[in-house]
Amino acid sequence: MVESQVLEQSGSPRPVWASWLGRVPRDLWIAWGATAVVFFPIFRGWIRDWIVDPNYSQGFLIPLISVFLAARALGRGEAAPEARVEFSSLGAVLVALGVLGYLFGTAGSEAFTTRAGFVLTWLGAVWWIAGPGLGRPLAVPTLFLFFSIPVPAVLYYNVAVPLQTFAAAAATFVLRGAGVPVARDGNTLLLPGAALEVADACSGIRSLTVLLALGALWAYLERGRAARRALLFASTLPLAVLGNAVRVSVTVLGVYVFGPWFAEGAIHEATGLLVFLVTLGGLLLVSRMLRTSA
């Protein structure tokens, strides 16, 4: 008896990560593996878009963040082992939508639909096999993968054009108030001896995709009620748009004061940090205001 107790005490403890993974049923691992095999043909183009399109280069980080969030949820015990075997019809619906998205997206050569189908199928497998006990804590980590999917071109340009117009109009309003002689012709800002176009690259759509993912991550990790965190995430969009307007205003002002070189090269790229500074500062302010108002 004594020897048995000694052996049990001297045995190596079970790794923490093993206990996390132990919360995932074996059938779910099998379902995830089958999903990965079925959707395998879409991964090559998905990763290629992250490499080719600078608007989505953050796509390499999104899956890693999703894994971190999932491990965090499992490690905190948000997934109740006794509830994970409950069947949920929501899972069957999500899987059906995901498979349909894959079929229709493949037939129509629409990459966004096929990739969205993968995310829905992956999450649907959780709800179908493990039920809400595991489905709820893994919902946000799985849906976070949507931030790695490039939006359809039609939606992209329908968003980029209004953002360009707003940035140009806001910069014109601010600079005129500061006494800068600037006129606006569409998305082109006219200065004495210079004309600056708020092009597609200056619409803010590139920073918007990153900041929305960052805002979602911030809101998810924030403590408090769901409504408060949803409001924090919703504030990301106007803050990012405001930050881009500040960037355009500073760029035009720099051209007026220093010359056209201010809108070129490394200086122009560095002004892009203003978008992140304004957005992150705004999120911090909103977060504190929401905490104090609770």
Residue, then its C-alpha position, 0 to 999 in steps of 0.5 A: m500500500v505504501e509503495s503504491q502511494v509513493l508511485e502515485q505521488s512520484g508520477s509525472p503530473r498531467p500537462v495543463w494543455a492535455s487537460w484542455l484538449g481532454r475537454v474536446p470529445r474524440d468524435l469532435w476531433i474526428a469531425w474536425g479532421a474530416t472537415a479539414v480534408v473536405f475543405f483542403p482545396i480552398f486553403r492554398g488560395w486562402i493563404r495565397d491571398w494573405i501573401v499577395d494582398p497587403n490588406y489581409s497580410q494579418g491573415f497569418l496571425i488570425p488562426l493563431i489568435s483563434v487557437f489562443l482564444a480557444a485554449r483560453a476558453l478551455g483552460r478557464g473551464e468555460a466548457a463544462p465537461e458534463a454538458r458537452v455531450e448534449f446534442s444541439s440542432l443548431g450544429a446541424v443547421l450550421v453544418a448544412l449552411g457551411v456545406l452549401g456555402y462550399l458547394f455554391g461557392t465552388a460552383g460560382s468561383e466565389a472564394f468568400t463563400t467557400r471560406a465562410g462555409f469552412v468556418l461555419t462547418w467547423l463551428g457547426a461540428v462543435w455544436w452538433i457533436a458537443g452541444p452548447g457546453l462546448g459550442r458557446p465558449l468556442a463560438v467567438p474563437t471560431l468566428f474570429l477566423f472570419f477576419s482572415i477572409p478577404v471580402p468580395a471585391v464588390l463589397y470592398y469597392n462599395v466600402a472603399v469609395p465612401l471611405q475615400t469621399f469621407a476622408a477627403a471631405a473631413a480633411t477639407f473641413v479641418l484644413r479650411g478651419a485651420g486656414v489652409p487654402v484647400a479645395r476639393d474636387g471629388n476625392t482630389l484635394l487642391l492646394p496652391g501648386a499641388a493636387l492630392e488624390v485620396a486614392d484607394a490605398c488611402s481609403g483606410i480599408r487596409s487599416l480597417t480590416v486590421l482594426l476591426a479584428l483588434g477591436a473584436l479581440w479587445a472587446y472579447l477579452e474585456r470584462g463586463r456585460a456582453a452589451r458593454r463589450a458589443l458597444l466597445f467593438a461597435s466603436t471600432l468602425p467610427l474610430a478607424v474612419l476618424g483615424n484615417a481622416v486624421r491621417v489624410s488631414v496631416t498628409v495634406l497639411g504636410v504637403y502644404v507646409f513642407g512640399p510634395w515629398f511629404a506625401e511620398g515614401a517612408i513619410h507617407e507610410a509612417t503617417g499610417l500609424l496615426v490611424f492606429l494611434v487614434t483608434l487604439g486611443g479611442l478604444l481605451l477611452v471608450s473602454r474606461m468610459l464604459r467601465t465607469s458608467a457601469 
